[in-house]
Amino acid sequence: MPAGVVGSLWLGAAVARLVLEPHALPGGFLLVAAVALGSLGVGVLVGVTTGVALALSPGWLARRAPLRGLLAGTVAGTVYLGETVVVAVATDVGYGPVLLTFLSTPVVAVVAAVHSGDVLGPRAKA
């Protein structure tokens, strides 16, 4: 497992130990693990689906930066909404965290759109 994931799990366990009652620790640790692995899964899914969508796009679309960016941003933003579900499950549908995650969706879409040429590689220029 990547060091960042293991470190996040240990940090979550330490915070859970400080905040939760001793009998609630196993459930708290499982929640932290579910959030970490769920977020990691959504990130992987965003990257894979955006890359596949760009790779399968027709050549005329791949050569035009605005259209390519629109495709990448739409796909990434749509798939990133899964992170809202992960946060909703983790916070028992806490309005603040869910709203903040939902409002961060355009950031992911814009970053994917800006880097769509990097994701596509040489095919973007051919």
C-alpha positions in Angstrom: 0.0 0.0 0.0 1.2 3.5 -0.7 2.8 5.3 2.3 0.3 8.2 2.0 -2.7 5.8 2.5 -1.1 4.0 5.4 -0.1 7.4 7.0 -3.6 8.7 6.6 -5.1 5.5 8.2 -2.7 5.9 11.2 -3.5 9.6 11.5 -7.2 8.7 11.4 -6.7 6.0 14.1 -4.9 8.5 16.3 -7.6 11.1 16.0 -10.3 8.5 16.5 -8.5 7.3 19.7 -8.5 10.9 21.0 -12.1 11.7 20.1 -14.1 8.5 20.5 -14.9 6.5 23.5 -12.9 3.3 23.8 -15.8 1.0 22.9 -16.4 3.0 19.6 -12.8 2.7 18.4 -13.2 -0.2 16.0 -16.2 1.4 14.3 -14.4 4.7 14.1 -11.3 3.1 12.6 -13.4 1.3 10.0 -15.1 4.6 9.0 -11.7 6.3 8.6 -10.5 3.3 6.4 -13.7 3.5 4.4 -13.2 7.2 3.8 -9.6 6.9 2.8 -10.1 4.0 0.5 -13.3 5.5 -0.9 -11.5 8.8 -1.7 -8.6 6.9 -3.2 -11.0 4.9 -5.4 -12.9 8.0 -6.6 -9.5 9.6 -7.6 -8.5 6.5 -9.5 -11.9 6.3 -11.2 -11.6 10.0 -12.2 -8.2 9.5 -13.8 -9.2 6.2 -15.6 -12.5 7.4 -17.0 -11.0 10.7 -18.1 -8.1 9.0 -19.8 -10.3 6.4 -21.5 -12.7 9.1 -22.7 -9.9 11.1 -24.2 -8.2 8.1 -25.7 -11.5 7.0 -27.4 -12.4 10.5 -28.6 -12.3 11.1 -32.4 -9.2 12.8 -33.9 -10.9 16.0 -34.8 -12.0 16.4 -31.2 -8.6 15.5 -29.7 -6.8 18.1 -31.8 -9.1 21.0 -30.7 -8.1 22.1 -27.2 -11.4 23.7 -26.2 -13.5 20.6 -27.2 -10.9 18.3 -25.6 -11.0 20.3 -22.4 -14.7 20.3 -22.4 -14.9 16.6 -22.7 -12.2 16.0 -20.0 -13.8 18.5 -17.6 -17.3 17.0 -18.1 -16.2 13.5 -17.5 -13.9 14.3 -14.5 -16.5 16.6 -12.9 -19.2 14.0 -13.3 -17.2 11.1 -11.9 -15.9 13.3 -9.0 -19.4 13.6 -7.7 -18.8 10.1 -6.2 -16.6 11.9 -3.7 -19.7 13.7 -2.4 -21.2 10.3 -1.7 -18.1 9.2 0.2 -18.2 12.3 2.3 -21.9 12.0 2.9 -21.5 8.4 4.1 -18.5 9.4 6.3 -20.2 12.4 7.9 -23.7 11.0 8.2 -24.8 13.6 5.6 -23.3 16.5 7.3 -24.4 19.6 5.4 -21.2 21.5 5.6 -18.7 18.8 4.4 -21.1 17.6 1.7 -21.7 21.1 0.4 -18.0 21.9 0.4 -17.3 18.7 -1.5 -20.0 19.4 -4.0 -18.7 22.9 -4.5 -15.2 21.6 -5.2 -16.4 19.7 -8.2 -15.7 22.5 -10.7 -12.1 22.7 -9.5 -11.6 19.1 -10.5 -13.3 19.7 -13.8 -11.2 22.8 -14.6 -7.9 21.0 -13.7 -8.9 18.0 -15.9 -9.8 20.4 -18.8 -6.5 22.3 -18.5 -4.4 19.1 -18.4 -6.4 17.3 -21.1 -3.6 17.7 -23.6 -1.1 16.3 -21.1 -3.3 13.3 -20.5 -3.8 12.7 -24.2 -0.1 13.1 -25.0 1.2 13.3 -28.6 -2.2 12.5 -30.1 -3.4 15.9 -29.0 -1.0 17.6 -31.5 -1.3 15.1 -34.4 
